[in-house]
Amino acid sequence: MQAAPGRAEWIGPVHDGFQCGSKYNMYKELQETIAEMTAPGQMFSITEVNVGGHPVKAWAMAPNSLRDIWLGTARHADADYLVYRDERWTYAQAHEEVARIANWLRATGIGQHDRVAIAMRNYPEWMLAYWAIASIGAVSVGVNAWWVPEELKYGLMDSGTKLLICDAERLARFDEVRDGFADLRVAAVRVDDSPHWATPWSEVLATEPALPEASIDPDDDACIFYTSGTTGNPKGARLTHRGCVNNILSVVFGTLSQATAQAKALGKEPPNLLGGGRTQLASIVATPLFHVTANNCLAQTATMGGGKLVHMHKWDAGEALRLIEEEKITIFSGVPTMSREIINHPDFATRDTSTLTALNGGGAAVQPDLIGKIDHAGRGARPGQGYGMTEVCGMISTSTGFFLSDKPNSAGLVLPIYDVKCIDKAGNTLPRGQTGEICVRGSQVIKGYLNRPDATAETIVDGWLLTGDIGYIDEDNFIYLVDRAKDMVLRGGENVYCSEVETALYKHPDVAECTVFSVPDERLGEEVGAAIFPAPGTQPGAGELREFCKTQLAAYKAPRYIWILDEPLPRNASGKFVKRTLQESLDPGAAG
């Protein structure tokens, strides 16, 4: 995302009765609203807690654990909770199944702090298993569903997983590497004919629905989500109960504070976004649940508010529009390209989307043109986006409504439970408005990386998380991102680290030199590109190299654009490949 120098220009009167001359009042109202909402004794009052020896901010009302969040949703008993095709769970039915799963886990020998991997599509069983694991104080390991067998093997070994819950596709991949896991128990979800070494899900659900007791510390691990490293294998980020619970409240606060400020400035009644109204909050789970965007920011927040989660087998904009109409979806949240595909789909003109209030983007920047298109074509659905990462259990900043339209190049308003600063390469704190690496400190910062004290020490310094993103904070406390310190491609919300792809390409005998970089893509934001200088006497084809990559890595990491060059790759004075020169000179239309 490219930052504008200062506040973005007003793009038009997209709000009823609002004129651009009132912008100052809108930001003044936002500051006052935040002060009111976070005042002592209020719902979103802020306290200070000690985490890892450092005093950090946290929401004072935050429950101790995800177990507490789950138990609190029992009051929504008769409301729909999970929907998948023609299957439907109420909250009461979900609570019964979670109790059965949790009891089976405990009977199987899973104790507090033990790790249980979930490897499947976005089936409803993903969420049911997650709540069961969290409720007994065990730790969910979110397995990337696109991992090939070798990647799956690494994740299971690195995490020390004691039990694997997986669907048919992941079961087949695990079977290829099963010899290395003699003691690993497996439960098979939606598998017609389970092998003798896997427990059918029906057997799990035959267990008595009695939720075991557990005493969970806020700083216990809640889950491990893997985030690709700039070198080597992916790192297991240790998300705590405190971090996850605080993120749920952060998501609610971010939306509620900006909507309230906008409504008050316009003389309107602030919206009720906490549930309890006549219309149930309802969302489509469109992005993978093994990422914080779908799991922590969408699913956990919706669950706390008694919302409905509608699962899809795979993404399809036409199917999403059908679900919006039939399930009365109120908030859609996915990578920005999904919102673009929804409003551009031929069925958008004929489907009833009147219940839709927001088209939110996460996992990638919402392009400024899309903000205006949603404003003008969304039929009342407003654009929104959040900036965050696995290392903060979800969100750092958020922007909705007027504030997103007014600052379309911004990554959003910093949430008030964070301290934030920008630093130069020497680690010195820069004055506000100056560009540097963005650092944040707060209760949502992860405990660290599993088995990686070196990476933890590099990323978390004196309680401050070094995000790896380069940007600045403006006078209204909105973040602008101008570059990424980490060498990666952000492909449709998925981090693809260039060195990982380069490592795979270099395993091919015909590759003498290669470098990997991002290529702009209208649909996914960025795609993976690779420039190759072949070994002497060889003539590798782009298709051959792409298919080779898919045997080493998940398919989405394989380069879409491959250029086979007849000269060595350009280098700078220190001998490093000059990626920017290649990005600017190579034509995507000429790639293989």
Phi, psi and omega per residue, in radians:
M1 nan 2.247 3.123
Q2 -1.603 2.353 -3.095
A3 -1.578 2.502 3.030
A4 -1.464 2.628 3.099
P5 -1.303 1.612 -3.100
G6 1.629 -2.895 -3.063
R7 -1.165 2.406 3.134
A8 -1.177 2.650 3.126
E9 -1.267 2.626 3.110
W10 -1.141 2.282 -3.026
I11 -1.773 0.026 3.089
G12 2.483 2.785 -3.105
P13 -1.388 1.290 -3.055
V14 -1.454 -0.093 -3.136
H15 -1.934 2.360 -3.101
D16 -0.972 2.174 3.034
G17 1.288 0.199 -3.073
F18 -1.916 2.321 3.140
Q19 -2.021 2.700 -3.036
C20 -1.126 -0.390 3.128
G21 -1.173 -0.208 -3.104
S22 -1.700 0.204 -3.085
K23 -1.042 -0.722 -3.132
Y24 -1.030 -0.760 3.139
N25 -1.108 -0.608 -3.126
M26 -1.125 -0.787 3.133
Y27 -1.249 -0.592 3.067
K28 -1.122 -0.717 3.115
E29 -1.132 -0.645 3.115
L30 -1.109 -0.792 3.125
Q31 -1.071 -0.736 -3.131
E32 -1.199 -0.669 3.129
T33 -1.113 -0.766 3.122
I34 -1.092 -0.744 3.123
A35 -1.077 -0.709 3.139
E36 -1.177 -0.782 -3.060
M37 -1.217 -0.487 -3.090
T38 -1.767 0.112 -3.141
A39 -1.128 2.665 3.120
P40 -0.926 2.341 3.128
G41 1.544 -0.199 3.131
Q42 -1.503 2.931 -3.049
M43 -1.001 -0.616 -3.094
F44 -1.965 0.625 3.072
S45 -1.123 2.655 -3.057
I46 -1.954 2.412 3.107
T47 -2.149 3.091 3.089
E48 -2.064 2.289 3.120
V49 -2.215 2.793 3.111
N50 -1.740 2.092 3.116
V51 -2.228 2.079 3.129
G52 1.065 0.502 3.134
G53 1.495 0.120 -3.123
H54 -2.151 2.352 3.056
P55 -1.303 2.200 -3.123
V56 -2.364 2.800 3.129
K57 -1.416 2.593 3.080
A58 -2.673 2.779 3.051
W59 -1.262 2.198 -3.066
A60 -1.113 -0.546 -3.070
M61 -1.521 0.021 -3.059
A62 -1.096 2.245 3.026
P63 -1.081 2.918 -3.086
N64 -1.276 -0.522 -2.976
S65 -2.692 2.924 3.040
L66 -1.167 -0.492 3.048
R67 -1.016 -0.779 3.127
D68 -1.092 -0.691 3.090
I69 -1.049 -0.836 -3.097
W70 -1.113 -0.818 -3.134
L71 -1.052 -0.576 -3.141
G72 -1.210 -0.276 -3.123
T73 -1.492 -0.041 3.139
A74 -1.069 -0.418 -3.124
R75 -1.191 -0.235 3.126
H76 -1.621 0.436 -2.914
A77 -0.701 -0.858 -3.007
D78 -1.525 -0.141 -3.107
A79 -1.350 2.573 3.032
D80 -1.101 2.447 3.087
Y81 -2.060 -1.005 -3.086
L82 -2.076 2.371 3.108
V83 -2.313 2.304 3.050
Y84 -2.550 1.970 -3.088
R85 0.922 -2.094 -3.111
D86 -1.707 0.236 3.125
E87 -1.755 2.570 -3.058
R88 -2.637 2.353 3.074
W89 -2.092 2.299 2.918
T90 -1.442 2.983 3.079
Y91 -1.087 -0.648 3.135
A92 -1.112 -0.766 3.126
Q93 -1.152 -0.669 3.119
A94 -1.138 -0.704 3.121
H95 -1.114 -0.663 3.112
E96 -1.130 -0.774 -3.116
E97 -1.207 -0.667 3.094
V98 -1.061 -0.716 3.114
A99 -1.118 -0.696 3.106
R100 -1.120 -0.807 -3.122
I101 -1.105 -0.784 -3.123
A102 -1.089 -0.724 3.132
N103 -1.151 -0.692 3.101
W104 -1.135 -0.727 3.110
L105 -1.021 -0.812 -3.124
R106 -1.127 -0.725 3.136
A107 -1.153 -0.475 3.139
T108 -1.384 -0.164 3.117
G109 1.861 0.149 3.111
I110 -1.432 2.042 3.139
G111 -1.882 -3.122 3.120
Q112 -1.055 2.393 3.138
H113 1.364 -0.142 3.042
D114 -1.204 2.670 -3.050
R115 -1.854 2.305 -3.127
V116 -2.163 2.092 -3.111
A117 -1.524 2.439 3.044
I118 -2.008 2.058 -3.091
A119 -2.279 1.685 -3.129
M120 -2.914 2.983 2.978
R121 -1.111 3.129 3.098
N122 -1.325 0.968 3.049
Y123 -1.333 2.724 3.067
P124 -0.984 -0.525 3.127
E125 -1.058 -0.410 3.087
W126 -1.019 -0.909 -3.097
M127 -1.216 -0.672 3.137
L128 -1.089 -0.764 3.108
A129 -1.142 -0.711 -3.119
Y130 -1.043 -0.837 -3.122
W131 -1.164 -0.616 3.118
A132 -1.142 -0.784 -3.140
I133 -1.101 -0.812 -3.133
A134 -1.102 -0.613 -3.032
S135 -1.266 -0.322 3.089
I136 -1.834 0.157 3.103
G137 1.374 0.185 3.029
A138 -1.440 3.126 -3.007
V139 -2.133 2.137 3.072
S140 -1.363 2.389 3.011
V141 -1.929 1.915 -3.120
G142 -1.385 1.904 -3.112
V143 -1.540 2.240 3.058
N144 -1.082 2.037 -3.038
A145 -1.165 -0.239 3.128
W146 -1.612 -0.099 -3.130
W147 -1.018 2.432 3.012
V148 -1.403 2.946 -3.059
P149 -0.885 -0.747 -3.107
E150 -1.157 -0.655 3.088
E151 -1.172 -0.703 3.084
L152 -1.071 -0.758 3.116
K153 -1.018 -0.800 -3.137
Y154 -1.064 -0.815 -3.099
G155 -1.079 -0.729 -3.136
L156 -1.181 -0.689 -3.139
M157 -1.259 -0.765 -3.108
D158 -1.091 -0.658 -3.087
S159 -1.441 -0.237 -3.083
G160 1.138 0.645 -3.104
T161 -1.044 2.362 3.117
K162 -1.746 -0.337 -3.125
L163 -2.642 2.441 -3.120
L164 -2.040 2.229 3.031
I165 -1.933 2.071 -3.020
C166 -2.557 2.806 3.081
D167 -1.628 -3.059 -3.011
A168 -1.095 -0.728 -3.107
E169 -1.137 -0.807 3.135
R170 -1.236 -0.522 3.088
L171 -1.088 -0.727 3.129
A172 -1.145 -0.662 3.126
R173 -1.213 -0.707 3.127
F174 -1.115 -0.613 -3.119
D175 -1.038 -0.513 -3.138
E176 -1.226 -0.396 -3.101
V177 -2.118 0.235 -2.998
R178 -1.111 -0.422 -3.102
D179 -1.023 -0.439 -3.123
G180 -1.521 0.100 -3.051
F181 -2.346 1.087 -3.059
A182 -1.083 -0.554 -3.053
D183 -1.783 0.078 -3.080
L184 -1.446 2.123 3.053
R185 -1.364 2.588 -3.104
V186 -2.323 2.356 2.996
A187 -2.041 2.273 -3.018
A188 -1.832 2.139 -3.126
V189 -1.783 2.283 3.082
R190 0.973 0.787 3.077
V191 -2.014 2.106 -3.065
D192 -1.119 -0.711 -3.077
D193 -2.338 1.567 -3.080
S194 -1.200 2.434 3.049
P195 -1.168 2.834 -3.048
H196 -1.076 -0.398 -3.084
W197 -1.588 0.060 3.129
A198 -2.120 2.421 3.118
T199 -1.478 2.141 3.110
P200 -1.100 2.554 -3.128
W201 -1.068 -0.543 3.118
S202 -1.059 -0.605 3.103
E203 -1.219 -0.657 3.081
V204 -1.058 -0.786 -3.089
L205 -1.322 -0.108 3.077
A206 -1.446 -0.104 -3.137
T207 -1.251 2.655 3.127
E208 -1.054 2.384 -3.123
P209 -1.408 1.267 -3.141
A210 -2.196 1.881 -3.099
L211 -1.254 2.088 -3.139
P212 -1.122 2.683 3.073
E213 -1.306 2.652 3.088
A214 -2.770 2.436 3.058
S215 -1.947 1.954 -2.971
I216 -1.977 2.252 3.067
D217 -1.431 2.457 -3.126
P218 -0.961 -0.511 -3.104
D219 -1.675 0.201 2.968
D220 -1.211 2.620 3.030
D221 -1.103 2.362 3.034
A222 -1.764 -0.713 -3.140
C223 -2.756 2.853 3.054
I224 -2.136 2.064 3.065
F225 -1.967 2.342 -3.094
Y226 -1.553 2.316 3.102
T227 -2.165 2.294 -3.051
S228 -1.078 2.429 3.100
G229 -1.616 2.804 3.106
T230 -1.246 -0.354 3.028
T231 -2.400 2.593 3.032
G232 1.198 -2.619 -3.045
N233 -1.413 2.823 3.099
P234 -1.117 2.718 -3.104
K235 -1.823 2.432 3.107
G236 -1.548 1.863 3.133
A237 -1.390 2.306 -3.079
R238 -1.683 1.704 3.135
L239 -1.511 2.292 -3.098
T240 -1.661 2.875 3.039
H241 -1.056 -0.752 3.133
R242 -1.026 -0.801 -3.123
G243 -1.098 -0.766 -3.116
C244 -1.174 -0.762 -3.125
V245 -1.153 -0.746 3.113
N246 -1.112 -0.601 3.117
N247 -1.132 -0.671 3.102
I248 -0.987 -0.827 -3.132
L249 -1.197 -0.555 3.104
S250 -1.123 -0.732 3.122
V251 -1.068 -0.796 3.133
V252 -1.110 -0.812 -3.110
F253 -1.091 -0.778 -3.095
G254 -0.999 -0.792 3.132
T255 -1.260 -0.801 -3.060
L256 -1.143 -0.731 -3.094
S257 -1.126 -0.756 -3.112
Q258 -1.271 -0.672 3.099
A259 -1.153 -0.680 3.128
T260 -1.156 -0.797 3.133
A261 -1.058 -0.740 3.139
Q262 -1.143 -0.771 -3.134
A263 -1.107 -0.760 -3.127
K264 -1.124 -0.702 3.132
A265 -1.141 -0.493 3.131
L266 -1.634 0.028 3.141
G267 1.281 0.470 -3.112
K268 -1.921 2.918 3.123
E269 -1.322 2.230 3.106
P270 -1.032 2.526 -3.101
P271 -1.262 2.725 3.033
N272 -1.710 1.793 -3.093
L273 -1.865 0.141 -3.073
L274 -1.805 0.216 -3.111
G275 1.518 3.119 3.132
G276 1.608 -0.143 3.100
G277 -1.474 -3.106 -3.106
R278 -1.282 -0.485 3.139
T279 -1.710 2.157 3.128
Q280 -1.258 2.394 3.010
L281 -1.085 2.327 -3.092
A282 -2.519 2.345 -3.097
S283 -2.397 2.643 3.003
I284 -1.613 2.310 3.048
V285 -1.517 1.677 -2.978
A286 -1.819 -0.337 3.135
T287 -1.996 2.858 -2.979
P288 -1.100 2.426 3.139
L289 -1.320 -0.119 3.067
F290 -1.529 0.201 3.036
H291 -2.074 2.725 -3.118
V292 -1.209 -0.433 -3.126
T293 -1.037 -0.899 -3.112
A294 -1.416 -0.751 -3.031
N295 -1.318 -1.080 -3.018
N296 -1.324 -0.785 -3.033
C297 -1.434 -0.665 -3.107
L298 -1.658 -1.124 -2.966
A299 -1.145 -0.819 -3.113
Q300 -1.149 -0.694 3.140
T301 -1.168 -0.784 3.119
A302 -1.080 -0.695 -3.131
T303 -1.085 -0.805 -3.139
M304 -1.006 -0.620 -3.106
G305 -1.566 0.145 -3.137
G306 1.292 0.489 -3.106
G307 -1.462 2.978 -3.138
K308 -1.850 2.335 3.108
L309 -1.953 2.074 -3.121
V310 -1.833 2.029 -3.065
H311 -1.620 2.541 3.082
M312 -2.035 2.535 3.092
H313 -1.165 -0.717 3.057
K314 -2.740 2.777 -3.069
W315 -1.221 2.318 3.038
D316 -2.703 2.106 -3.043
A317 -1.109 -0.661 3.112
G318 -1.125 -0.729 3.091
E319 -1.147 -0.656 3.100
A320 -1.079 -0.715 3.114
L321 -1.135 -0.653 3.067
R322 -1.085 -0.763 -3.139
L323 -1.178 -0.652 3.086
I324 -1.016 -0.746 -3.135
E325 -1.245 -0.875 -2.993
E326 -1.355 -0.594 -3.117
E327 -1.711 0.046 3.115
K328 0.930 0.992 -3.137
I329 -1.157 2.329 -3.126
T330 -1.770 -0.595 -3.125
I331 -2.336 2.190 3.018
F332 -1.863 2.296 3.131
S333 -2.386 2.108 3.120
G334 -2.794 -2.989 3.041
V335 -1.193 2.634 -3.020
P336 -0.935 -0.586 -3.117
T337 -1.079 -0.481 3.112
M338 -1.172 -0.733 3.084
S339 -1.108 -0.676 3.118
R340 -1.104 -0.742 -3.133
E341 -1.186 -0.549 3.105
I342 -1.147 -0.894 -3.063
I343 -1.302 -0.331 3.109
N344 -1.623 -0.115 -3.068
H345 -1.266 2.479 3.131
P346 -0.980 -0.544 -3.117
D347 -1.320 -0.173 -3.105
F348 -1.073 -0.567 -3.101
A349 -1.274 -0.406 -3.042
T350 -1.902 -0.314 3.139
R351 -1.423 2.555 3.089
D352 -1.443 1.893 3.127
T353 -1.976 0.429 -3.021
S354 -1.147 -0.403 3.134
T355 -1.409 -0.239 -3.038
L356 -1.330 2.097 -3.120
T357 -1.817 -0.361 -3.072
A358 -2.606 2.468 2.970
L359 -2.073 1.686 -3.014
N360 -1.727 2.634 3.111
G361 -2.124 2.485 3.068
G362 -2.654 2.842 3.127
G363 1.457 -0.190 3.090
A364 -2.888 2.762 -3.118
A365 -1.194 2.443 3.016
V366 -1.408 2.078 -3.098
Q367 -1.141 2.426 -3.098
P368 -0.917 -0.638 -3.131
D369 -1.145 -0.561 -3.128
L370 -1.208 -0.584 3.106
I371 -1.022 -0.854 3.129
G372 -1.147 -0.644 -3.120
K373 -1.185 -0.671 3.083
I374 -1.167 -0.734 3.121
D375 -0.985 -0.719 -3.031
H376 -1.629 -0.348 -3.084
A377 -2.011 -0.119 -2.974
G378 -1.380 -0.038 3.120
R379 0.934 0.797 3.108
G380 1.741 -0.324 3.064
A381 -1.326 2.237 -3.078
R382 -1.742 2.633 3.088
P383 -1.351 2.683 3.072
G384 -2.746 2.699 3.074
Q385 -2.670 2.772 3.087
G386 -2.334 2.663 3.072
Y387 -2.057 2.247 3.137
G388 -2.961 -2.858 -3.109
M389 -2.953 2.883 3.119
T390 -0.958 -0.647 -3.032
E391 -1.213 -0.101 3.012
V392 -2.136 0.385 3.113
C393 1.047 0.270 3.135
G394 2.578 -1.869 -2.898
M395 -1.826 2.541 2.980
I396 -1.906 -0.726 -3.099
S397 -2.535 2.826 -3.128
T398 -2.631 2.696 -3.132
S399 -2.583 2.275 -3.127
T400 -2.443 2.888 2.997
G401 0.923 -2.321 -3.109
F402 -0.973 -0.739 -3.015
F403 -1.145 -0.608 3.057
L404 -1.260 -0.699 3.131
S405 -1.160 -0.617 -3.115
D406 -1.357 -0.557 3.133
K407 -2.157 1.148 -3.035
P408 -1.148 -0.330 3.127
N409 -1.608 -0.017 -3.111
S410 -1.546 2.669 3.055
A411 -1.578 0.077 3.003
G412 1.968 3.004 3.131
L413 -1.351 2.264 3.113
V414 -1.116 2.273 3.122
L415 -1.171 2.496 -2.989
P416 -1.235 -0.116 3.078
I417 -1.581 0.180 3.052
Y418 -1.940 2.468 2.746
D419 -1.568 2.489 -3.091
V420 -2.428 2.537 3.084
K421 -2.700 2.871 3.008
C422 -2.049 2.445 -3.117
I423 -2.171 2.707 3.056
D424 -1.535 -3.078 -3.063
K425 -1.127 -0.380 3.120
A426 -1.545 -0.025 3.134
G427 1.562 0.124 3.136
N428 -1.382 2.428 3.110
T429 -1.264 2.294 -3.100
L430 -1.692 2.664 3.063
P431 -1.076 2.645 3.111
R432 -0.970 2.383 3.137
G433 1.705 -0.305 3.109
Q434 -1.558 2.555 -3.056
T435 -1.467 2.313 3.082
G436 -2.893 -2.988 3.099
E437 -1.312 2.261 -3.115
I438 -1.363 2.286 3.123
C439 -2.223 2.457 3.131
V440 -2.303 2.676 3.096
R441 -2.392 2.297 -3.140
G442 3.086 3.089 -3.053
S443 -1.233 -0.203 -3.136
Q444 -1.533 -0.175 -3.139
V445 -1.138 2.372 -3.085
I446 -1.086 2.830 3.089
K447 -1.201 -0.516 -3.120
G448 2.596 -2.929 3.121
Y449 -1.804 2.369 -3.125
L450 -1.079 2.245 3.082
N451 1.048 0.305 -3.079
R452 -2.312 1.176 3.129
P453 -1.048 -0.545 3.112
D454 -1.121 -0.839 3.133
A455 -1.153 -0.632 3.104
T456 -1.105 -0.790 -3.121
A457 -1.143 -0.554 3.118
E458 -1.300 -0.549 -3.006
T459 -1.651 -0.598 -3.120
I460 -2.048 1.945 -3.046
V461 -2.096 1.993 -3.119
D462 0.931 0.685 3.121
G463 1.507 -0.169 3.141
W464 -1.610 2.269 3.047
L465 -1.533 2.126 3.043
L466 -1.515 1.911 -2.969
T467 -1.269 -0.397 -3.024
G468 1.441 -0.023 3.115
D469 -1.758 2.420 3.141
I470 -1.756 2.282 -3.127
G471 -3.073 -2.819 3.123
Y472 -2.635 2.919 3.132
I473 -2.042 2.246 -3.080
D474 -1.499 -3.052 -3.049
E475 -1.197 -0.297 3.121
D476 -1.718 0.132 -3.139
N477 1.251 0.513 3.031
F478 -1.689 2.420 3.132
I479 -1.533 2.420 2.985
Y480 -2.099 2.264 3.096
L481 -1.759 2.317 -3.121
V482 -2.072 -0.299 -3.121
D483 -2.929 3.009 3.064
R484 -2.082 2.218 3.106
A485 -1.235 -0.523 -3.130
K486 -1.511 2.423 -3.085
D487 -1.445 1.656 -3.104
M488 -2.618 2.885 3.042
V489 -1.930 2.244 3.105
L490 -1.718 1.627 -3.009
R491 -1.743 1.770 3.105
G492 0.975 0.620 3.139
G493 1.603 -0.139 3.126
E494 -1.716 2.262 3.054
N495 -1.366 2.134 3.042
V496 -2.067 1.925 -3.090
Y497 -1.498 2.242 -2.990
C498 -1.030 -0.694 -3.100
S499 -1.111 -0.559 3.131
E500 -1.155 -0.723 3.122
V501 -1.230 -0.688 3.107
E502 -1.071 -0.711 3.112
T503 -1.043 -0.722 3.124
A504 -1.147 -0.773 -3.120
L505 -1.115 -0.654 -3.112
Y506 -1.189 -0.234 3.072
K507 -1.320 -0.291 3.107
H508 -1.345 2.267 -3.055
P509 -1.106 -0.351 -3.079
D510 -1.581 0.008 -3.102
V511 -1.733 2.033 3.090
A512 -1.613 -0.758 3.122
E513 -2.425 2.517 3.057
C514 -2.698 2.651 3.008
T515 -2.523 2.507 -3.047
V516 -2.073 2.453 -3.085
F517 -2.711 3.021 -3.113
S518 -1.503 2.577 3.050
V519 -2.196 2.209 -3.131
P520 -0.979 2.431 -3.124
D521 -2.446 2.230 -3.061
E522 -1.109 -0.626 -3.054
R523 -1.479 -0.788 -3.018
L524 -1.811 -0.014 -3.101
G525 1.546 -0.979 3.081
E526 -2.519 2.599 3.014
E527 -2.155 2.912 -3.108
V528 -1.556 2.231 3.074
G529 -2.122 2.621 -3.139
A530 -2.466 2.305 3.024
A531 -1.816 2.271 -3.019
I532 -2.162 2.317 2.918
F533 -1.933 2.003 -3.006
P534 -1.296 2.771 3.070
A535 -1.165 2.633 -3.126
P536 -0.940 2.355 3.074
G537 1.397 0.124 -3.139
T538 -2.048 2.745 3.103
Q539 -2.426 1.219 -3.129
P540 -1.202 2.558 3.087
G541 -1.665 2.691 -3.134
A542 -1.077 -0.732 3.136
G543 -1.098 -0.703 3.126
E544 -1.090 -0.769 -3.129
L545 -1.184 -0.647 3.137
R546 -1.129 -0.788 3.141
E547 -1.178 -0.585 3.077
F548 -1.098 -0.741 3.117
C549 -1.027 -0.659 -3.093
K550 -1.204 -0.323 3.047
T551 -1.433 -0.274 -3.108
Q552 -1.802 -0.492 -2.999
L553 -2.396 2.891 2.991
A554 -1.004 2.535 -2.992
A555 -1.005 -0.591 -3.076
Y556 -1.204 -0.268 3.130
K557 -1.494 -0.280 -3.120
A558 -1.176 2.396 -3.097
P559 -1.064 2.283 3.009
R560 -1.366 -0.641 -3.123
Y561 -1.915 2.149 3.111
I562 -2.277 2.167 3.069
W563 -1.901 2.177 3.056
I564 -1.685 1.937 -3.036
L565 -1.674 2.671 3.127
D566 -1.752 0.108 3.072
E567 -2.319 2.692 3.089
P568 -0.986 2.690 -3.109
L569 -1.183 2.522 3.139
P570 -1.142 2.495 -3.115
R571 -2.213 2.744 3.015
N572 -1.628 -3.008 -3.050
A573 -1.086 -0.488 -3.129
S574 -1.552 0.040 3.096
G575 1.587 0.028 3.133
K576 -1.438 2.566 3.097
F577 -1.133 2.442 -3.129
V578 -1.669 1.627 -3.063
K579 -1.159 -0.684 -3.074
R580 -1.057 -0.666 3.114
T581 -1.047 -0.751 3.137
L582 -1.194 -0.731 3.127
Q583 -1.027 -0.664 -3.083
E584 -1.428 -0.444 -3.025
S585 -1.747 -0.446 -3.068
L586 -1.485 2.348 -3.111
D587 -1.601 2.081 3.113
P588 -0.969 -0.542 -3.141
G589 -1.183 -0.334 -3.138
A590 -1.705 0.011 -3.113
A591 -1.356 2.747 3.077
G592 -1.554 nan nan
